[in-house]
Amino acid sequence: MTRDDIYAKLAGYLEDMFEVPADKISLEAKLFEELDLDSIDAVDLVVKLQELTGRKIKPEQFKMVRTVGDVVDQVHALLASE
């Protein structure tokens, strides 16, 4: 799965699950400040990403995630570490 694939899936999740307008989603968009996600939303997003990757995501992997691009990088790294 490429970074573009991951970004497309993530953008879809943000739109469908959290009703984030598509025009607000970018790699630089801050999850909490700009997209109004909260900690419960973050947990829901991690669960969805686990379904996508088929892997368990450790909470510490997402502690430093702040932007959409950070999420893409973390998921890409997780998939690359097979």
Secondary structure, 3 states (H helix, E strand, C coil): CCHHHHHHHHHHHHHHHHCCCHHHCCCCCECCCCCCCCHHHHHHHHHHHHHHHCCCCCHHHHCCCCEHHHHHHHHHHHHHCC
